[in-house]
């Protein structure tokens, strides 16, 4: 079996496993945020964005080390959990813009290679160089912020 045939077989297996997963694609993630809106109704300010664990907030997008053709959304701690950035935040307008700009964008894999992301690309939660099994499965709107929901997802 050639390298290309092996790679195609792995990609086919991944596609089959992803069909049975609750993990969101980039396009679904964007659509969910657009559906609930980025402006808080009670004060007309842009909503904050955070994860559903600890005081974590989204940071950058990168190629996921677990499968370079998939996307990783990095995170950092905020508030009192991050002494160097006491009051860091992530605003929904900039975050949505970042997600949309990932469509059609080329990312470099951890060990090389170029990978173009699209609406069907699965999105993970993992900082650069890691291949954590935390996937994005939805969002929750609590009025003033968007909470990114995560869960263990097996590749």
SERO-4910 file (N, C-alpha, C, O; in steps of 0.05 Angstrom, whole numbers):
BEGIN
 pado doro    nc1    nc2    nc3   cac1   cac2   cac3    cc1    cc2    cc3    oc1    oc2    oc3
  Unk    A     17    -23      0      0      0      0     18     25      0     37     27     16
  Unk    A     12     44    -18     28     68    -19     20     87      4      0     83     17
  Unk    A     37    107      8     31    127     28      5    141     23    -11    146     41
  Unk    A      0    148     -2    -25    162    -10    -49    144     -5    -70    154      5
  Unk    A    -47    118    -11    -70    100     -6    -75     97     24    -98     97     33
  Unk    A    -54     95     39    -56     94     68    -69    119     80    -87    118     97
  Unk    A    -60    142     70    -71    167     79   -101    170     72   -117    180     88
  Unk    A   -108    161     48   -136    161     40   -154    143     57   -176    150     64
  Unk    A   -143    120     64   -157    101     82   -161    113    109   -183    111    121
  Unk    A   -141    126    120   -143    139    146   -164    161    145   -180    164    164
  Unk    A   -163    177    124   -183    199    121   -211    188    119   -230    200    130
  Unk    A   -215    166    105   -241    154    102   -251    144    130   -274    148    137
  Unk    A   -234    131    145   -241    122    172   -248    145    190   -267    144    205
  Unk    A   -233    168    188   -239    191    204   -266    203    197   -282    210    214
  Unk    A   -272    204    171   -298    215    162   -321    198    173   -341    209    181
  Unk    A   -318    172    173   -338    154    183   -342    158    213   -365    158    223
  Unk    A   -320    161    228   -322    164    257   -334    192    264   -348    195    283
  Unk    A   -328    212    248   -338    239    253   -368    240    248   -382    256    262
  Unk    A   -379    225    230   -407    225    225   -423    217    249   -446    225    252
  Unk    A   -412    201    267   -425    192    291   -418    208    316   -423    200    338
  Unk    A   -405    230    311   -395    247    333   -413    272    337   -426    281    318
  Unk    A   -413    282    361   -428    307    367   -410    331    362   -419    354    366
  Unk    A   -386    327    354   -367    349    350   -375    366    327   -385    356    306
  Unk    A   -372    393    330   -380    412    309   -358    416    289   -334    413    294
  Unk    A   -367    422    265   -348    431    244   -345    461    247   -360    474    261
  Unk    A   -326    472    233   -322    501    233   -347    515    223   -355    535    235
  Unk    A   -359    506    202   -383    518    191   -406    517    211   -421    537    214
  Unk    A   -410    495    225   -431    492    245   -426    511    269   -444    524    279
  Unk    A   -401    513    277   -393    530    299   -400    559    293   -411    574    309
  Unk    A   -392    568    269   -398    595    260   -428    600    259   -438    620    269
  Unk    A   -443    581    248   -472    584    246   -486    586    273   -504    601    277
  Unk    A   -476    570    292   -487    571    319   -483    599    332   -501    610    345
  Unk    A   -459    610    329   -454    637    340   -471    658    326   -482    675    339
  Unk    A   -473    656    300   -490    675    285   -519    673    293   -534    693    294
  Unk    A   -528    648    299   -556    643    306   -563    658    332   -584    670    334
  Unk    A   -546    656    352   -552    669    378   -545    698    379   -556    713    395
  Unk    A   -527    707    361   -520    735    360   -497    742    378   -491    728    398
  Unk    A   -483    763    371   -459    771    386   -463    795    404   -445    804    418
  Unk    A   -488    806    403   -494    830    419   -512    823    442   -533    810    438
  Unk    A   -505    831    466   -522    826    489   -547    844    488   -544    868    484
  Unk    A   -570    833    491   -595    848    489   -599    868    512   -611    889    508
  Unk    A   -589    862    535   -594    879    559   -578    905    559   -586    924    572
  Unk    A   -556    905    544   -540    930    544   -528    937    517   -513    957    515
  Unk    A   -534    922    496   -525    926    469   -494    926    467   -483    939    449
  Unk    A   -481    912    485   -452    909    483   -445    882    471   -461    864    472
  Unk    A   -421    881    460   -412    855    448   -408    835    470   -396    841    491
  Unk    A   -418    811    466   -415    789    486   -386    780    489   -370    782    470
  Unk    A   -380    771    513   -354    757    517   -357    729    508   -379    718    504
  Unk    A   -334    715    504   -334    687    496   -315    673    516   -294    682    522
  Unk    A   -325    650    526   -308    634    544   -314    604    539   -333    597    525
  Unk    A   -298    588    551   -303    559    550   -319    550    574   -323    566    593
  Unk    A   -329    526    573   -344    515    595   -327    503    617   -338    490    635
  Unk    A   -301    507    616   -283    496    637   -266    518    649   -254    534    634
  Unk    A   -266    519    675   -249    538    689   -254    566    680   -277    574    675
  Unk    A   -232    581    679   -234    609    670   -222    612    642   -211    633    635
  Unk    A   -223    590    626   -210    590    600   -225    606    579   -250    606    578
  Unk    A   -210    620    562   -221    635    540   -207    627    514   -183    620    515
  Unk    A   -220    629    491   -207    623    466   -184    642    459   -185    666    466
  Unk    A   -164    632    445   -142    649    436   -139    646    405   -153    660    391
  Unk    A   -122    629    396   -115    628    368   -124    602    355   -130    582    368
  Unk    A   -125    602    329   -131    578    313   -105    568    301    -87    583    294
  Unk    A   -103    541    299    -79    529    288    -87    501    277   -109    492    282
  Unk    A    -69    489    263    -73    462    254    -71    444    279    -54    448    296
  Unk    A    -89    425    282    -90    407    305    -69    385    302    -67    372    281
  Unk    A    -53    381    322    -31    361    320    -41    333    317    -27    316    306
  Unk    A    -65    327    327    -77    300    324    -82    292    295    -79    269    288
  Unk    A    -90    311    279    -94    307    250    -91    335    238   -108    352    241
  Unk    A    -70    339    224    -62    366    215    -83    380    198    -84    404    197
  Unk    A   -100    364    185   -121    376    168   -146    385    184   -166    393    172
  Unk    A   -144    382    211   -166    391    228   -156    415    244   -133    421    246
  Unk    A   -175    430    255   -170    456    267   -169    454    298   -185    440    310
  Unk    A   -150    469    310   -148    470    339   -153    499    348   -141    518    337
  Unk    A   -170    503    367   -175    528    379   -161    529    406   -167    514    424
  Unk    A   -141    546    408   -125    548    432   -140    562    455   -161    574    450
  Unk    A   -128    561    478   -141    574    501   -120    584    521    -97    576    520
  Unk    A   -129    602    538   -113    612    560   -131    617    584   -156    619    580
  Unk    A   -120    619    607   -136    625    631   -139    655    633   -121    670    625
  Unk    A   -161    664    645   -165    693    648   -171    699    677   -171    682    695
  Unk    A   -175    724    683   -182    733    710   -160    727    730   -136    730    724
  Unk    A   -168    719    753   -149    714    775   -132    689    770   -112    685    784
  Unk    A   -140    672    751   -124    649    744   -100    655    727    -83    638    724
  Unk    A    -98    679    717    -76    687    700    -64    713    711    -74    735    704
  Unk    A    -44    711    727    -33    734    740    -21    754    721    -21    778    726
  Unk    A    -10    745    699      2    764    680    -18    779    663    -12    801    653
  Unk    A    -42    769    660    -63    782    645    -88    782    663   -107    766    658
  Unk    A    -88    798    683   -108    797    703   -137    798    693   -154    784    703
  Unk    A   -142    815    673   -169    817    662   -169    814    632   -177    833    617
  Unk    A   -160    791    622   -161    787    593   -189    778    585   -204    768    602
  Unk    A   -196    782    560   -222    775    551   -222    767    522   -202    772    508
  Unk    A   -244    756    513   -248    749    485   -275    759    478   -295    751    490
  Unk    A   -277    776    458   -302    788    449   -313    773    425   -298    765    407
  Unk    A   -339    770    424   -353    754    404   -348    764    376   -346    748    357
  Unk    A   -348    790    372   -344    801    345   -317    793    333   -316    784    310
  Unk    A   -296    796    348   -269    789    339   -266    759    336   -253    749    318
  Unk    A   -279    745    355   -277    715    354   -291    704    329   -280    687    316
  Unk    A   -315    714    323   -329    705    299   -314    712    274   -312    696    255
  Unk    A   -302    736    274   -285    744    251   -261    725    247   -254    717    225
  Unk    A   -249    717    269   -227    698    269   -235    671    257   -221    659    241
  Unk    A   -258    661    266   -269    635    256   -275    637    226   -267    618    212
  Unk    A   -288    658    218   -294    661    189   -269    663    172   -269    652    150
  Unk    A   -249    676    182   -224    679    167   -209    653    164   -191    650    147
  Unk    A   -216    633    180   -203    606    178   -212    591    154   -198    572    145
  Unk    A   -236    597    143   -246    583    120   -229    591     96   -227    614     88
  Unk    A   -218    570     84   -200    574     60   -172    582     67   -155    585     50
  Unk    A   -166    584     93   -139    592    102   -121    567    104   -130    546    112
  Unk    A    -96    571     97    -76    550     98    -61    551    125    -51    572    133
  Unk    A    -60    528    138    -46    525    164    -24    505    160    -26    485    145
  Unk    A     -2    509    174     21    491    173     18    470    195     13    477    218
  Unk    A     21    444    188     20    423    207     44    424    226     64    436    220
  Unk    A     41    410    249     62    411    270     89    402    259    109    414    266
  Unk    A     89    382    242    114    372    231    117    379    201    131    366    186
  Unk    A    102    399    193    103    408    165     79    402    149     60    389    159
  Unk    A     79    410    125     56    407    107     36    429    110     34    442    131
  Unk    A     22    435     89      2    457     89    -26    445     86    -30    427     70
  Unk    A    -44    455    102    -71    444    103    -91    467    103    -90    486    119
  Unk    A   -110    465     84   -130    486     81   -156    478     96   -166    456     92
  Unk    A   -165    495    113   -189    490    128   -214    499    113   -213    518     97
  Unk    A   -237    486    118   -262    493    105   -285    490    125   -281    484    148
  Unk    A   -309    494    115   -333    493    133   -337    465    145   -349    463    166
  Unk    A   -327    444    132   -330    417    142   -308    408    161   -307    384    169
  Unk    A   -289    425    167   -266    418    184   -275    416    213   -287    435    224
  Unk    A   -270    393    226   -275    390    255   -258    410    271   -236    416    264
  Unk    A   -270    419    294   -256    438    311   -251    426    339   -269    416    352
  Unk    A   -226    427    347   -217    416    373   -209    439    391   -206    462    382
  Unk    A   -206    434    417   -195    453    436   -168    442    444   -165    422    458
  Unk    A   -147    456    435   -120    447    440   -100    469    433   -102    482    412
  Unk    A    -81    473    451    -60    493    445    -40    481    425    -38    457    423
  Unk    A    -26    499    412     -7    491    391     12    469    402     24    471    423
  Unk    A     15    448    386     33    426    393     20    404    408     31    382    411
  Unk    A     -4    408    418    -18    387    434    -39    374    416    -47    385    395
  Unk    A    -48    350    424    -69    336    409    -90    326    428    -97    302    428
  Unk    A    -99    344    445   -119    336    465   -145    326    451   -150    333    429
  Unk    A   -160    310    466   -185    298    455   -209    314    464   -231    302    468
  Unk    A   -207    340    466   -229    357    473   -240    370    448   -226    385    434
  Unk    A   -265    364    442   -278    375    418   -299    395    425   -309    395    448
  Unk    A   -306    412    407   -327    432    410   -353    418    402   -356    409    379
  Unk    A   -373    418    420   -398    405    414   -422    423    414   -444    415    407
  Unk    A   -418    449    420   -441    468    419   -433    494    432   -411    498    440
  Unk    A   -453    511    435   -450    536    449   -475    541    466   -496    531    461
  Unk    A   -471    557    486   -492    565    504   -492    595    507   -471    607    510
  Unk    A   -516    607    504   -518    636    507   -531    642    534   -554    634    539
  Unk    A   -516    655    551   -528    663    577   -534    692    579   -536    704    600
  Unk    A   -537    705    556   -545    733    554   -522    752    550   -524    769    532
  Unk    A   -502    751    566   -479    770    564   -454    757    554   -434    771    549
  Unk    A   -454    730    550   -431    716    540   -439    691    525   -461    680    528
  Unk    A   -420    683    508   -424    658    493   -405    638    506   -381    642    508
  Unk    A   -416    615    515   -400    594    528   -396    572    507   -416    560    497
  Unk    A   -371    566    501   -364    544    483   -365    518    498   -350    514    517
  Unk    A   -383    500    490   -387    475    503   -367    454    491   -364    452    467
  Unk    A   -355    439    509   -335    419    501   -341    392    512   -357    389    531
  Unk    A   -328    371    500   -331    344    511   -308    327    500   -295    335    481
  Unk    A   -304    305    513   -285    286    503   -295    275    476   -317    266    475
  Unk    A   -278    277    456   -285    267    429   -262    250    420   -239    258    421
  Unk    A   -268    226    411   -246    208    402   -242    212    372   -262    212    357
  Unk    A   -217    214    364   -211    217    336   -216    192    321   -211    190    297
***
